[in-house]
Amino acid sequence: MKLKLTLIFALSVFTTSLFSQKKDGSKKGQLVGLHYNFSDFNSPDGIKDPLTGKGYTNMRDMNKGLSLSYWRGLTSKVDLSIKTNAIFRDYGEIYQGVAGKTEIGIELEPTVNIRPFTDAAKLAPFLTTGVGVGLYNDKFGGYIPAGGGLQLNFDNQMYIFVQAQYKFTLTKKVLGDNLFYSIGFAQKF
């Protein structure tokens, strides 16, 4: 009996120390990232009214763009990201009704990203939401991004992010709802 109790006690101490070493409560450090974007301004009409027959836009027909991002962990499962997006599109077509030239829309988008796993996980899905404002051909517009993504962690030094968002516009005559896809990487500094 004494041997069994000693063995159970030794196993419980060993497993406790083993599991305590695997826990990583650390949060993400400061990261700077670069992302390549695709914006789909046509598909939201098909999503809102499926009877229109509009489907999803092909990737080659989507508006392209680039983003710079800043990431910082608030907790081990919650991050703050601030993105500056540059999207190439004919914005005048939205509120003038006439096709013109491709212009650059500049957006500032702070978001909160929530993961079910800690930042130490190699692969972690996340949900994201926030608020954004942009300048589109001399007109300001606001929107609310909501979506999800996947984070791939390379030893807490570099991350690859894949994201998809639905951007709900707050200024319909300036921007319009759109789907926003992004892939990029962020490096710790």
ROSE-4610 file (N, C-alpha, C; in Angstrom, 1 decimal, always signed):
// ROSE-4610
residu = [M/M/M/K/K/K/L/L/L/K/K/K/L/L/L/T/T/T/L/L/L/I/I/I/F/F/F/A/A/A/L/L/L/S/S/S/V/V/V/F/F/F/T/T/T/T/T/T/S/S/S/L/L/L/F/F/F/S/S/S/Q/Q/Q/K/K/K/K/K/K/D/D/D/G/G/G/S/S/S/K/K/K/K/K/K/G/G/G/Q/Q/Q/L/L/L/V/V/V/G/G/G/L/L/L/H/H/H/Y/Y/Y/N/N/N/F/F/F/S/S/S/D/D/D/F/F/F/N/N/N/S/S/S/P/P/P/D/D/D/G/G/G/I/I/I/K/K/K/D/D/D/P/P/P/L/L/L/T/T/T/G/G/G/K/K/K/G/G/G/Y/Y/Y/T/T/T/N/N/N/M/M/M/R/R/R/D/D/D/M/M/M/N/N/N/K/K/K/G/G/G/L/L/L/S/S/S/L/L/L/S/S/S/Y/Y/Y/W/W/W/R/R/R/G/G/G/L/L/L/T/T/T/S/S/S/K/K/K/V/V/V/D/D/D/L/L/L/S/S/S/I/I/I/K/K/K/T/T/T/N/N/N/A/A/A/I/I/I/F/F/F/R/R/R/D/D/D/Y/Y/Y/G/G/G/E/E/E/I/I/I/Y/Y/Y/Q/Q/Q/G/G/G/V/V/V/A/A/A/G/G/G/K/K/K/T/T/T/E/E/E/I/I/I/G/G/G/I/I/I/E/E/E/L/L/L/E/E/E/P/P/P/T/T/T/V/V/V/N/N/N/I/I/I/R/R/R/P/P/P/F/F/F/T/T/T/D/D/D/A/A/A/A/A/A/K/K/K/L/L/L/A/A/A/P/P/P/F/F/F/L/L/L/T/T/T/T/T/T/G/G/G/V/V/V/G/G/G/V/V/V/G/G/G/L/L/L/Y/Y/Y/N/N/N/D/D/D/K/K/K/F/F/F/G/G/G/G/G/G/Y/Y/Y/I/I/I/P/P/P/A/A/A/G/G/G/G/G/G/G/G/G/L/L/L/Q/Q/Q/L/L/L/N/N/N/F/F/F/D/D/D/N/N/N/Q/Q/Q/M/M/M/Y/Y/Y/I/I/I/F/F/F/V/V/V/Q/Q/Q/A/A/A/Q/Q/Q/Y/Y/Y/K/K/K/F/F/F/T/T/T/L/L/L/T/T/T/K/K/K/K/K/K/V/V/V/L/L/L/G/G/G/D/D/D/N/N/N/L/L/L/F/F/F/Y/Y/Y/S/S/S/I/I/I/G/G/G/F/F/F/A/A/A/Q/Q/Q/K/K/K/F/F/F]
num = [1/1/1/2/2/2/3/3/3/4/4/4/5/5/5/6/6/6/7/7/7/8/8/8/9/9/9/10/10/10/11/11/11/12/12/12/13/13/13/14/14/14/15/15/15/16/16/16/17/17/17/18/18/18/19/19/19/20/20/20/21/21/21/22/22/22/23/23/23/24/24/24/25/25/25/26/26/26/27/27/27/28/28/28/29/29/29/30/30/30/31/31/31/32/32/32/33/33/33/34/34/34/35/35/35/36/36/36/37/37/37/38/38/38/39/39/39/40/40/40/41/41/41/42/42/42/43/43/43/44/44/44/45/45/45/46/46/46/47/47/47/48/48/48/49/49/49/50/50/50/51/51/51/52/52/52/53/53/53/54/54/54/55/55/55/56/56/56/57/57/57/58/58/58/59/59/59/60/60/60/61/61/61/62/62/62/63/63/63/64/64/64/65/65/65/66/66/66/67/67/67/68/68/68/69/69/69/70/70/70/71/71/71/72/72/72/73/73/73/74/74/74/75/75/75/76/76/76/77/77/77/78/78/78/79/79/79/80/80/80/81/81/81/82/82/82/83/83/83/84/84/84/85/85/85/86/86/86/87/87/87/88/88/88/89/89/89/90/90/90/91/91/91/92/92/92/93/93/93/94/94/94/95/95/95/96/96/96/97/97/97/98/98/98/99/99/99/100/100/100/101/101/101/102/102/102/103/103/103/104/104/104/105/105/105/106/106/106/107/107/107/108/108/108/109/109/109/110/110/110/111/111/111/112/112/112/113/113/113/114/114/114/115/115/115/116/116/116/117/117/117/118/118/118/119/119/119/120/120/120/121/121/121/122/122/122/123/123/123/124/124/124/125/125/125/126/126/126/127/127/127/128/128/128/129/129/129/130/130/130/131/131/131/132/132/132/133/133/133/134/134/134/135/135/135/136/136/136/137/137/137/138/138/138/139/139/139/140/140/140/141/141/141/142/142/142/143/143/143/144/144/144/145/145/145/146/146/146/147/147/147/148/148/148/149/149/149/150/150/150/151/151/151/152/152/152/153/153/153/154/154/154/155/155/155/156/156/156/157/157/157/158/158/158/159/159/159/160/160/160/161/161/161/162/162/162/163/163/163/164/164/164/165/165/165/166/166/166/167/167/167/168/168/168/169/169/169/170/170/170/171/171/171/172/172/172/173/173/173/174/174/174/175/175/175/176/176/176/177/177/177/178/178/178/179/179/179/180/180/180/181/181/181/182/182/182/183/183/183/184/184/184/185/185/185/186/186/186/187/187/187/188/188/188/189/189/189]
x = [+0.8/+0.0/+0.9/+1.9/+2.8/+3.5/+3.9/+4.5/+3.6/+2.3/+1.3/+1.1/+1.0/+0.8/+2.0/+3.2/+4.5/+4.5/+4.1/+4.1/+3.0/+1.9/+0.8/+1.3/+1.9/+2.4/+3.5/+4.4/+5.5/+4.9/+4.0/+3.4/+2.6/+1.9/+1.2/+2.1/+3.2/+4.2/+4.9/+5.2/+5.8/+4.9/+3.6/+2.7/+2.3/+2.2/+2.0/+3.1/+4.3/+5.5/+5.5/+5.1/+5.2/+4.1/+2.9/+1.9/+2.2/+2.8/+3.1/+4.1/+5.0/+6.0/+5.4/+4.3/+3.7/+2.8/+2.4/+1.5/+2.4/+1.9/+2.5/+1.5/+1.5/+0.6/+1.1/+2.2/+2.8/+1.9/+1.9/+1.2/+2.1/+1.5/+2.2/+3.0/+4.2/+5.0/+4.5/+5.3/+4.9/+5.4/+4.5/+4.8/+4.5/+5.2/+4.9/+4.7/+3.7/+3.4/+3.1/+3.1/+2.8/+1.9/+0.8/-0.3/-0.7/-1.1/-1.7/-3.2/-4.0/-5.4/-6.2/-7.4/-8.4/-9.7/-10.4/-11.7/-12.7/-13.8/-14.9/-16.2/-16.5/-17.6/-18.9/-18.8/-20.0/-20.8/-20.1/-20.7/-21.6/-21.4/-22.4/-23.8/-24.0/-25.4/-26.0/-25.2/-25.7/-26.0/-25.2/-25.4/-26.7/-26.9/-28.1/-29.4/-29.3/-30.5/-30.1/-30.2/-29.8/-30.6/-31.8/-32.6/-32.0/-31.0/-30.4/-29.5/-29.2/-28.3/-26.9/-26.5/-25.1/-24.4/-23.3/-22.4/-21.2/-20.3/-19.0/-18.1/-17.4/-16.5/-15.2/-14.7/-13.4/-12.3/-11.3/-10.2/-9.5/-9.4/-8.8/-9.6/-10.9/-11.8/-11.9/-11.3/-11.4/-10.4/-10.7/-9.8/-8.6/-7.4/-6.2/-5.8/-4.9/-4.4/-3.3/-2.7/-1.7/-2.0/-1.5/-1.7/-0.4/-0.2/+0.8/+0.0/+0.6/-0.1/+0.8/+0.2/+0.9/+0.1/+0.7/+0.0/+0.6/-0.2/+0.3/-0.7/-0.1/-1.0/-1.5/-2.8/-3.4/-3.4/-3.7/-3.6/-3.0/-3.0/-2.4/-3.4/-4.7/-5.6/-6.3/-5.9/-6.5/-5.4/-5.6/-4.6/-5.3/-4.6/-5.0/-4.2/-4.8/-4.1/-4.6/-3.7/-4.1/-3.5/-4.4/-4.0/-4.2/-3.3/-3.5/-3.6/-4.8/-5.0/-5.0/-4.4/-4.5/-5.2/-6.4/-7.2/-7.3/-7.0/-7.1/-8.4/-9.2/-10.6/-11.1/-12.1/-12.8/-13.9/-13.5/-14.5/-15.5/-15.1/-16.1/-17.3/-17.1/-18.2/-19.4/-19.0/-20.0/-21.0/-20.4/-21.3/-21.5/-20.8/-21.1/-21.8/-21.7/-22.4/-21.7/-20.5/-19.8/-18.4/-18.1/-16.8/-15.7/-14.7/-13.5/-12.2/-11.4/-10.0/-9.9/-8.9/-8.6/-8.0/-8.5/-8.0/-7.5/-6.9/-6.4/-7.3/-7.9/-8.6/-7.7/-7.6/-6.7/-7.6/-7.4/-8.2/-7.3/-7.9/-7.3/-8.2/-7.7/-8.6/-8.1/-8.4/-8.1/-9.1/-8.6/-9.4/-9.0/-9.9/-9.5/-9.7/-8.7/-8.7/-8.7/-9.6/-9.8/-9.6/-8.7/-8.4/-8.8/-9.2/-9.5/-8.3/-7.1/-5.8/-4.9/-3.9/-2.9/-2.1/-1.3/-0.4/+0.7/+0.9/+2.0/+1.6/+0.4/-0.1/+0.5/+0.9/+1.5/+0.5/-0.8/-1.8/-3.1/-3.6/-4.7/-5.7/-7.0/-8.0/-8.3/-8.9/-9.3/-10.5/-11.3/-12.4/-11.9/-12.4/-11.9/-13.1/-13.0/-14.0/-13.4/-13.9/-13.4/-14.2/-13.5/-14.1/-13.1/-13.5/-12.6/-13.1/-12.1/-12.5/-11.5/-12.0/-11.2/-11.4/-10.5/-10.6/-10.6/-11.7/-12.0/-12.3/-11.3/-11.4/-12.0/-11.4/-11.7/-13.0/-13.6/-14.7/-14.4/-14.9/-14.6/-15.8/-15.4/-16.4/-16.0/-17.0/-16.7/-17.3/-16.8/-17.3/-16.9/-17.6/-17.3/-16.9/-15.6/-15.1/-15.4/-15.9/-16.2/-15.8/-15.1/-14.7/-13.8/-13.0/-12.1/-10.8/-10.0/-8.7/-8.0/-6.8/-5.9/-4.5/-3.9/-2.6/-1.6/-0.5/+0.5/+1.7/+2.2/+3.2/+4.6/+5.6/+6.9/+7.8/+7.8/+8.6/+8.5/+7.2/+6.9/+7.8/+8.4/+9.2/+8.5/+7.9/+7.2/+5.9/+4.9/+3.5/+3.1/+2.3/+1.6/+0.1/-0.6/-2.0/-2.8/-3.9/-4.9/-6.2/-6.8/-8.0/-9.1/-10.4/-11.5/-12.5/-13.0/-13.9/-15.0/-16.1/-17.3/-17.2/-17.1/-17.1/-18.4/-19.1/-20.4/-20.2/-20.7/-20.4/-21.3/-20.8/-21.6/-22.0/-21.4/-21.7/-21.9/-23.1/-23.4/-23.1/-23.2/-23.0/-21.5/-20.6/-19.2/-18.5/-18.9/-18.1/-18.9/-19.9/-20.6/-20.0/-20.9/-20.4/-19.4/-18.5/-17.6/-17.0/-16.5/-15.7/-14.3/-13.5/-12.1/-11.3/-10.3/-9.5/-8.0/-7.3/-5.9/-5.0/-3.8/-2.8/-1.5/-0.7/+0.5/+1.3/+2.3/+3.2/+3.5/+3.8/+4.2/+5.4/+6.4/+7.6/+7.8/+8.3/+8.5/+9.7/+9.6/+10.7/+10.9]
y = [-1.2/+0.0/+1.2/+1.2/+2.4/+2.6/+1.6/+1.7/+2.3/+1.9/+2.4/+3.9/+4.3/+5.7/+6.6/+6.0/+6.7/+6.8/+5.8/+5.8/+6.8/+6.8/+7.8/+9.2/+9.5/+10.8/+11.2/+10.3/+10.6/+10.9/+10.1/+10.4/+11.7/+12.0/+13.3/+14.5/+14.4/+15.5/+15.6/+14.5/+14.5/+15.0/+14.6/+15.1/+16.6/+17.0/+18.4/+19.3/+18.9/+19.7/+19.6/+18.4/+18.3/+19.2/+19.3/+20.2/+21.6/+21.9/+23.3/+23.9/+23.1/+23.6/+23.9/+23.2/+23.4/+24.6/+25.1/+26.3/+27.5/+28.3/+29.6/+30.7/+31.5/+32.6/+33.8/+33.8/+35.0/+35.5/+36.8/+37.5/+37.9/+38.1/+38.5/+39.8/+39.8/+41.1/+42.0/+43.1/+44.0/+43.5/+43.5/+43.1/+44.1/+44.1/+45.0/+44.0/+44.3/+43.3/+44.0/+43.2/+43.6/+42.6/+43.0/+42.1/+42.5/+41.5/+41.7/+41.4/+42.3/+42.3/+42.1/+41.6/+41.5/+42.1/+43.0/+43.5/+43.2/+42.7/+42.3/+43.1/+44.1/+45.0/+44.5/+43.4/+42.9/+41.8/+40.9/+39.8/+40.1/+41.2/+41.5/+41.7/+42.2/+42.3/+40.9/+39.9/+38.6/+37.9/+38.3/+37.8/+38.3/+39.6/+40.3/+39.8/+39.7/+39.3/+38.2/+36.9/+35.8/+35.7/+36.3/+36.2/+37.0/+37.9/+38.7/+37.8/+36.6/+35.7/+36.1/+37.1/+37.5/+36.5/+36.0/+35.1/+35.8/+35.0/+35.5/+35.9/+37.0/+37.5/+36.6/+36.4/+35.8/+36.6/+36.0/+36.7/+37.7/+37.3/+38.2/+39.5/+39.4/+40.6/+41.5/+41.0/+41.8/+43.0/+44.0/+45.1/+44.7/+45.0/+44.6/+45.8/+45.4/+46.4/+45.9/+46.8/+46.4/+47.0/+46.4/+46.9/+46.8/+47.8/+47.8/+47.5/+46.7/+46.5/+46.5/+46.8/+46.7/+45.8/+44.9/+43.9/+44.0/+43.8/+43.8/+42.9/+42.0/+41.2/+41.9/+41.8/+42.4/+41.4/+40.2/+39.0/+37.9/+36.7/+35.5/+35.1/+35.5/+35.1/+36.3/+37.5/+38.7/+39.6/+40.0/+40.9/+42.2/+43.2/+44.5/+44.6/+44.9/+45.1/+46.4/+47.2/+48.4/+48.3/+48.4/+48.3/+49.6/+49.9/+50.9/+50.2/+50.3/+49.6/+50.6/+50.2/+51.0/+50.1/+50.5/+49.7/+50.4/+49.8/+50.4/+50.1/+51.1/+50.9/+52.2/+52.1/+53.3/+53.7/+54.6/+55.0/+56.0/+56.8/+57.7/+57.0/+55.8/+55.0/+54.8/+54.7/+54.5/+55.7/+56.9/+58.0/+59.0/+58.7/+59.5/+58.7/+57.4/+56.5/+56.5/+57.0/+57.0/+56.3/+55.4/+54.7/+55.7/+55.7/+56.6/+55.9/+56.4/+55.8/+55.1/+54.3/+53.6/+54.6/+54.6/+55.5/+54.7/+55.4/+54.7/+55.2/+54.2/+54.4/+54.1/+55.0/+54.8/+54.6/+53.5/+53.1/+53.0/+53.3/+53.1/+52.2/+51.0/+50.0/+49.4/+49.8/+49.1/+48.0/+46.8/+45.7/+44.9/+44.2/+43.3/+41.8/+41.0/+39.6/+38.7/+37.7/+36.8/+35.4/+34.7/+33.3/+32.3/+31.1/+30.1/+29.5/+29.6/+29.1/+30.2/+30.0/+31.0/+31.3/+32.4/+32.8/+31.8/+30.9/+29.9/+28.8/+28.7/+27.7/+28.0/+26.9/+27.0/+27.5/+27.0/+27.3/+27.7/+28.9/+29.3/+30.1/+29.7/+30.5/+31.7/+32.8/+33.9/+34.6/+35.3/+36.1/+37.6/+38.4/+39.8/+40.8/+41.9/+43.0/+44.3/+45.3/+46.6/+47.7/+48.8/+49.9/+50.5/+51.0/+51.6/+52.9/+53.7/+54.9/+55.0/+55.6/+55.7/+57.0/+57.3/+58.4/+57.8/+58.0/+57.5/+58.6/+59.0/+60.0/+61.3/+61.8/+63.0/+63.0/+61.8/+61.6/+60.6/+61.0/+60.1/+59.1/+57.9/+56.9/+56.0/+55.4/+54.6/+53.2/+52.2/+50.8/+50.1/+48.9/+48.0/+46.7/+46.3/+45.0/+43.9/+42.7/+41.6/+40.3/+39.4/+38.2/+37.3/+36.6/+35.6/+35.4/+34.6/+34.4/+33.2/+33.0/+32.0/+32.5/+32.2/+32.7/+31.5/+31.6/+30.6/+31.2/+30.6/+31.1/+30.4/+31.2/+30.6/+31.1/+30.3/+30.6/+32.0/+32.5/+33.8/+35.0/+34.7/+35.8/+36.3/+35.4/+35.8/+35.0/+35.7/+35.1/+35.3/+34.3/+34.5/+34.6/+35.5/+35.8/+35.6/+34.9/+34.8/+35.3/+36.3/+36.8/+37.0/+36.9/+37.2/+38.1/+39.2/+40.1/+40.5/+40.7/+41.4/+42.8/+43.8/+45.2/+45.8/+46.1/+46.7/+48.2/+48.9/+50.3/+51.1/+52.2/+53.2/+54.4/+54.4/+55.5/+54.9/+54.5/+53.7/+54.5/+55.8/+56.6/+56.8/+56.4/+56.6/+55.3/+54.2/+53.0/+51.8/+51.4/+50.2/+49.0/+48.0/+46.8/+46.1/+45.4/+44.6/+43.5/+42.5/+41.4/+41.7/+41.5/+41.8/+40.6/+40.2/+39.1/+39.6/+39.0/+39.4/+38.2/+38.3/+37.3/+38.1/+37.8/+38.5/+37.9/+38.6/+38.2/+39.4/+39.1/+40.1/+39.6/+40.5/+40.2/+40.9/+40.2/+40.8/+41.8/+43.0/+43.9/+44.3]
z = [+0.0/+0.0/+0.0/+0.8/+0.9/-0.4/-1.1/-2.4/-3.5/-3.4/-4.3/-4.1/-2.9/-2.5/-3.0/-2.8/-3.2/-4.7/-5.4/-6.9/-7.4/-6.8/-7.2/-6.9/-5.8/-5.5/-6.5/-6.8/-7.7/-9.1/-9.6/-10.9/-10.9/-9.8/-9.8/-9.8/-9.1/-9.1/-10.5/-11.1/-12.4/-13.5/-13.5/-14.5/-14.3/-13.0/-12.8/-13.3/-13.1/-13.6/-15.1/-15.7/-17.1/-17.8/-17.2/-17.8/-17.5/-16.4/-16.1/-17.1/-17.6/-18.5/-19.9/-20.3/-21.6/-21.6/-20.5/-20.5/-20.8/-21.8/-22.2/-22.1/-21.1/-20.9/-21.5/-22.3/-22.8/-23.9/-24.1/-25.2/-26.3/-27.4/-28.6/-28.4/-28.9/-28.9/-29.9/-30.2/-31.2/-32.6/-33.5/-34.9/-35.9/-37.0/-38.1/-39.3/-40.1/-41.2/-42.5/-43.6/-44.9/-45.5/-46.1/-46.6/-48.0/-48.8/-50.1/-50.0/-50.6/-50.4/-51.7/-51.5/-52.6/-52.0/-52.7/-52.3/-53.3/-52.9/-53.7/-53.4/-54.3/-54.1/-54.7/-55.5/-56.2/-55.5/-54.8/-54.1/-53.0/-52.2/-51.2/-51.7/-53.0/-53.5/-53.7/-54.1/-54.2/-52.9/-51.9/-50.5/-49.9/-50.1/-49.5/-50.2/-51.6/-52.3/-53.3/-52.9/-53.7/-55.0/-55.1/-56.3/-57.5/-57.2/-58.3/-59.2/-58.7/-59.5/-59.5/-58.7/-58.6/-57.7/-58.2/-57.4/-56.9/-56.5/-56.0/-57.2/-57.1/-58.1/-58.2/-59.4/-59.6/-59.0/-58.5/-57.9/-58.8/-60.1/-61.0/-61.3/-61.0/-61.2/-59.9/-58.8/-57.6/-57.6/-56.8/-56.6/-55.7/-56.1/-55.4/-54.5/-53.5/-52.6/-51.8/-51.0/-50.0/-48.6/-47.6/-46.2/-45.5/-44.6/-43.5/-42.2/-41.4/-40.1/-38.9/-37.8/-36.5/-35.6/-34.9/-34.1/-32.7/-31.7/-30.3/-29.5/-28.7/-27.8/-26.6/-26.4/-25.2/-24.1/-24.4/-23.5/-24.3/-23.8/-24.5/-25.6/-25.6/-26.6/-27.3/-27.0/-27.6/-28.1/-29.4/-30.0/-30.5/-30.6/-31.2/-32.5/-33.6/-34.9/-35.5/-36.0/-36.7/-38.1/-39.1/-40.5/-41.2/-42.1/-43.1/-44.5/-45.1/-46.3/-47.5/-48.6/-49.9/-50.9/-51.3/-52.2/-53.6/-54.7/-56.0/-56.6/-56.9/-57.4/-58.0/-58.8/-59.4/-58.4/-57.4/-56.4/-57.0/-57.9/-58.5/-59.1/-59.6/-60.2/-59.1/-57.9/-56.8/-56.7/-56.5/-56.2/-57.4/-58.6/-59.7/-60.8/-60.7/-61.7/-63.0/-63.1/-64.4/-64.2/-65.0/-64.9/-65.3/-64.5/-64.8/-64.6/-63.8/-63.7/-62.3/-62.2/-60.9/-60.0/-58.8/-57.8/-56.5/-55.6/-54.4/-53.2/-52.6/-51.3/-50.2/-49.2/-48.0/-46.8/-46.1/-44.9/-43.7/-42.5/-41.2/-40.5/-40.0/-39.5/-38.2/-37.0/-35.8/-35.5/-35.2/-34.9/-33.7/-33.1/-32.0/-32.5/-32.3/-32.8/-31.6/-31.6/-30.4/-30.9/-30.2/-30.6/-29.5/-29.8/-28.8/-28.1/-28.8/-28.3/-28.0/-27.2/-26.8/-28.0/-27.9/-28.9/-29.2/-28.3/-28.5/-29.5/-29.8/-30.7/-32.1/-32.8/-34.1/-35.2/-35.0/-36.0/-35.1/-35.3/-34.5/-35.3/-35.3/-35.9/-35.0/-35.6/-34.8/-35.4/-34.6/-35.0/-34.9/-35.8/-35.8/-36.0/-35.3/-35.5/-35.1/-35.6/-35.3/-35.9/-36.3/-36.9/-37.9/-39.0/-40.0/-40.6/-41.1/-41.7/-42.9/-44.0/-45.2/-46.0/-46.8/-47.8/-49.2/-49.8/-51.2/-52.1/-53.0/-54.0/-53.4/-52.4/-51.6/-50.8/-50.6/-49.7/-48.6/-47.4/-46.2/-46.1/-45.6/-45.4/-44.2/-43.6/-42.4/-42.6/-41.9/-42.1/-40.8/-40.7/-39.6/-40.2/-40.0/-40.5/-39.5/-40.0/-39.1/-39.9/-39.3/-40.0/-39.2/-39.9/-39.2/-40.0/-39.4/-40.0/-39.4/-39.9/-39.4/-39.2/-38.1/-37.8/-37.7/-38.4/-38.4/-37.7/-36.6/-35.7/-36.0/-36.3/-36.5/-35.3/-34.2/-33.0/-32.5/-32.5/-31.9/-32.5/-33.7/-34.3/-35.6/-36.3/-37.5/-37.6/-38.1/-38.3/-39.7/-40.2/-41.4/-41.1/-41.7/-41.4/-42.7/-42.6/-43.7/-43.1/-43.8/-43.2/-44.3/-43.8/-44.7/-43.8/-44.3/-43.6/-44.5/-43.9/-44.5/-43.9/-44.8/-44.3/-44.5/-43.4/-43.4/-43.5/-44.6/-44.8/-43.9/-43.4/-42.7/-43.5/-44.7/-45.7/-47.1/-47.4/-48.6/-49.9/-49.9/-51.1/-51.4/-50.4/-50.6/-50.9/-50.1/-50.2/-50.7/-50.0/-50.3/-49.5/-49.2/-48.5/-49.4/-48.8/-49.6/-48.8/-49.5/-48.9/-49.1/-48.0/-48.0/-47.6/-48.5/-48.2/-48.2/-47.3/-47.0/-46.7/-47.2/-46.9/-46.7/-45.6/-45.4/-44.2/-43.9/-42.8/-41.9/-40.7/-39.7/-39.0/-38.7/-38.1/-36.8/-35.8/-34.5/-34.6/-33.8/-33.8/-32.4]
